[in-house]
């Protein structure tokens, strides 16, 4: 492959194995200046010594920006309010982080006069799409370098060897290799032993959550406060978005909450096996759903569930900066107005048990729900409702048409022997 000519490139840098070896590789193969950009999204200790490491690897400059508040309020909480969950389990911790990182990469490129962008995503994964779609949306003039699609490194073992040859310190080892992505929302685990879908993940792999078996024997009650769908406080104490997530990560992790073991469909067509730890996010999703059940009408909830699937798909595919995602946000903003109130949860050995919910916008009325006779609801009205509601079934029966399922062939299990 003929290499493009670039003078200065902004690399999305994490300090992990892949991006660590990319710095010297870019200098060797493109003979360009390399600016390393790291977004502080709450990955904590992973930032330790990052600047020194990047400079030692050959970077001319390192830019580290604290984007935790923007990440929490404008990406995580927007996905939360939309109810976005990919393939029933994944709360999009990595997915929604990539557009934010890429947006600031473009911004730094503009300010520094760089003519190219680079990332450490592999050619088999989703992140390459998420980064590059954002680049295209915000400045398609910038050139893009994706080393994993060019170089001869084909495994993490190869990358470790390359790092050793270029005196780049890395934390991964050949003996125990996981590909991890961490931010304030979650910690993901891929690769290594997880490439086998039948084997239970090692308990030592988990870092944010304890096992439900080892969680406390006593339940813990927490109370969450929301304003128009945004979490604003815990146990009568107002907190910032980032503070709320961090607090719930500690509380939820201690009770074994937030583990998700998922075989998911990647964008490139293959399936992958990953394990996600999202204790705080799991609690917030559960709490918000309980509050919505109290204040939203049936039709809005049902349509919002449909929109949530599309929102999750857009986020997963890196289509964040698109007109459709913005339009869905407008819909969510409209529906979340009355989602204001409190939810009380009981946390116990991996379980989130709702035990209370209240709101000044509640649609629940005890006097309406009672089985007694009163002015709002006359039980005799149900007769006409049932007749009209069941009319299609009645017509079908009068026409002698078969009822679906009654004449379906039954599976023959006789040829299967017991284990």
N, C-alpha and C positions, 0 to 999 in steps of 0.2 A: 504494500500500500504506500502510495506516494504521500509524504507528509506535507501538510500545509505549512506556510511560513508565518510565524508569529514572532512578535517582539516581547510581549509581556502577557502573562497569563495569570488569572486569579483562580486559585485552586480551592475548592471546598475541602477544608482540612479538618480532620478529627483527631489526628495524632495516633490513630489506630494503625494496624499493620498495612493496610492497602494504601492509605494516603501518605503514610510515612515513606514508603518506597517510591511513590510517584514523584516526589520532589526531585531526587537525584535523577530519576528516569527522564523527566521533562527536560532537565538541563542537558543531559547527555544526548537526547534524541532530537530536541527542538532548538537547543542552544538559545534559550529564551530566559528572561527574568521571570522568577516565580514569586508571586505574592500569595501567602497562605491566609485564608480567611476561616475563622472558627466562630460559629454562633453558639453562645452560651444559652442553651435551652434547659439548663438544670441538670446537666450530666455530672455535676459535682467533681469528684476526685479525678475524673478523666481529663480535666483541664490543668491539673498540676504539671508544671514543667513543660507545658505545651509550646510556649514561645521559644524557649531555649532549644527544644528538640527540633522545631521547624527551622530555626536559624542554623543549627548545626548540620542539618540535612542539606542546606544550600539555598534556603529561601532568602530573598532580599529584604522581605518585610513580612510581618505577621500582624493581622488585624483580628482582634477578639472583641466581639460586641455582645453585651448582655441584652438578650432579646426575650427574657423569660416572661415579662409582663405582656408583651405583645403576643407571644406564642400562646399564653394561657387565655387571654381575653378574646383575641381575634381569630384564633385557629381552633384551639381545643374546645373552648366554650361554645363557639359557633357550631362545631360538629356535634357537641353534646345537645344543644338546643334543637338541632335538626333531628336528633335521634339516630345519627348515622352509625351503623354497625355493618362491617363487611363480612358477608358469609356467616352471619349469625353469631360470631364470636369476637372478631377483631375490632378493637376500638380505635384503630387508625393512628396509633402513636407515631409510627415512622412516616406514614403517608402524608399527614398534614404538616409535618416538620419540613419536608423537602421544598415545597414552594416558598416557604419563608426564608430558608437558607439561600435558595437560588435567587430570590428577589434581592437580597443584600449583596450577593455576588455580583449581580448586574450593576448595582449601585456603586460598589467599590471599583468595578471596572471603569465606569464612567468618570469617577473622581480621580483615578490613578492613571488614566490614559491607556489602560490595557486593551488589547485587541482580541483576547481569547479567554475562554472559561474552561475549566477542567473539573472533573469529578472522579471519585473512586468507585463508582458503581460498576458491577460486572455486566457482561453482555447477556447474562441469563436472567437477571433480576428485574425488578420493577423500578428501582430508583433511577436507572438511566433514563427512563421515560419521564419520570416526575421532574428531574432536573432539567432535561432538555426541552420539555414542553413549556416550562416556565421561562427558560431562556428565549424561546421563540415568541412567547407572548409579550415579553417585556423589551427585548432588543434582538431581533433576528440577524442583525448585522454582525454580532459577535461570533467569532469562530469557536468551535467546540472540540475539545480533545477528551477522548474517553480511553485512557490507557489500557483498560482491560480488554478492549476490542482490538488492540493493536499489538501489545507486547507478547513475548514468548512465555511469560509467567502463566502457568495454567492451574496452579494449586496454591493453597496457603503455605504448603511446604516450600514451594519455589520462591514465594514472596519472602519467607523467613530467611532463606539462603541468600537472596539478593540483598536483604537488609543487613545481614551479617557482613557480606562482602563490601558494603558501603558504609559500615560503621554506624548504622541507624539502629538505635535501641528499640526493641519491640517487646510487648508483654505476652504475645501469643507463643505457644510452644507446639512442637510437633506431637507431643504425647497427649495433650488435652486441648483440642481446638474447638471453639465455638465462635461463630460470627455473631456479634452482639451489637445492638444499637440501643443507646440509653438517652433518655431525656427525663424531664420532670413528670411526664405522663406515664411512661412505661419503660420496661426493659425487655427487649426481644432476644430470643436465642434461636440460632439456626446452625446447621452443619454438624460435623462430627457425629456423635452417637445418634443425633436426631434424624439423620438420614435414613434410619431404620424406623418405620412407623409402628412396628409391633412391640418395640422395646420401651418400657416405662422410663421416662427421663430420670436421670440421677438426681437425688435430693440435693446433692452438693451443687448442682447447676443453679438452683434458685438463689437469688440474692436480695430480692425485695420482700418476699413473702415466706412465712414459716409454713410448714405443712399443717393441714387441718388437725391431724392427729396430735401434733405438738402445740397446738394453739391453747390458750387459757381455757380452763374448765368453766370459768364464769363468763357469762355474756356481758357485752358492753353496749350501753345505750348512747346514741348520739342524735342530736337534733340539727337538721340542716335548714337554712333559711334561703329563699329564692326571691328575686325581684325580676319579673318579666322573663323568667327562665334562666336568669343568670344567678349562680350561687354567690351569696354575699356574706354568709356567716355560718359559724358552727357553734352550737351550744351557747347561744346568746352573745357571741363575740364576733364583731365584724372583722373580716379579713380580706386581703387582696386576693385576686384569682390564684396567683402563684402560692400564696400562703395556704389557701384552702387545699390545693392539690397536695402540697407537701405534707400538711397535717394528716390528711386522709390516707396518704401513702403509708405513713407510720402506723396509724390506727388500724387500717385495713390489713396491712401486711402482717401485723402481729396476730391477727385472727385468721390468717390463711385465706384471705379474700383476694380475688383478682387473677387467678391462674387460668390461662386459656391454652389448651393444647389443640392445635388446628392444622389440618391438611387443607391448604388453600389453593385456589387457582390463580397463578400468576398471569400477568398480561401477555407474556410471551408464549403462552400455550401449555406450559408444563405445570404440574402440581408441586408444591413444596410443603415440607413439614416444619412448623415452627411452634415455639412456646412463648407466650407473652405473659408478662406480669404487669398488671394494671390495677393495683388495689384501690387507689383513690378514684380513678375514672369509673371503675365498676360500681363503686358506692354512689357516685354522682348520677350515673345513668339510672340506677334503681330508684333513687330518691325522686328524680325529676319525673319519671314515669308515674310514680304514685301521685305526685301533685297534679300532673296532667289529667289523671283519671278522675280527679275531683272537680276540676274547673273547666275542662274542655268538653264540648258536646260530642256525640257519637260520630257524626259525619266528619267533623274536623279531625278527630283522632284517627279514624280509618284512612282518610286521605293523607294525613301526615305520615302514617306508617308507610304508605306507598312512596311518598316523596323522600322519606328517609333512605330507602333502598337506592334511589337514584343519587342522592347526595353522597352516600357512602361510596358508590361506584365512581363518581366524579373525583372524590378525594383520593381514592385508591389508585386511580389511573393518572393522577397528576394534573387533572383538568380543573385546577383551583381558580386560576385567573381566566374564567370563561363567563360569557353572558348568562349561561344557564345556572351556574353556581350562584351568581349574584342574584338572579331572579328567585332561586329557591330560598336564599337568605331573606329576601323581601317577604316571601310567603311565611317563613318561620317567624320573622319579626312581628308580622301581623297576628299570628296565632298565639305567640308567647306573651302578649300583653297581660292577660289575666293569670298567667302562671306565676303567681306571687303568693307566698305563704310558707308554711313550715311542714317538715316531714320528720317523723321520729322513727329511727331504725334500731333494730337489735342485731348486733354482730356476734355470731357464734360459730366457731369452727368451720369457716369457709362459707357460711350462710349469711345472707342479708335478709332479715325478716322485718317487713314493715309493721309498725305497731301504732302509728298515728299520723294523721295528715289533717291540716286545716288551712283555710284561706278565706279571706273576706269575699272572694269571688266564687266561692263554692256553689256548684249547681246541685249539690245534694241537700235535700230537705227531709228531715225525719218525718214531718207531718205529711209530706207527699208520698213517702215510701211506705207508710203504715198500711196495714191490711184493713183498717177500719173504713167506715163510710164517711166521706166529707165532700166538700164542694169541688175541690180540684179534680178529683178522679172518682168517677162512678163505675164500679166494677161491672155493671150491666152493659157499659159501653163496649166491653171487650167482645161481646157476641158478634156485633157487626164487623169489628176489626178482624176477627179470626176468619169470618166468612169471606171477606174480601182478600185477605192475605193468602188464604188457601185456595182461592178460586182456580189458579192454574192447575193445582193438583187434582181438584174436583173434575175439571174438564178433561184432563188426561185419563182419569179413571173411567168417566162416562164414555169415552171413546174407545175403551178397551185396550189402551196402550200399556205395554209392560212397564213395571216399575224398575228403575235402574238398580242393578245389583242382585235382584231376585233370581234372575235366570243366568247369572254369570257362572262360567265353569269354575269348579273348585280345584285348587292345586292338589296334585297327587304326591303325598309324602311317603308312600309305601316303599318307594325304591331307595329312600335314604335310611341308612342304618344309624342307630344310636352310637355316639362316641364311647 
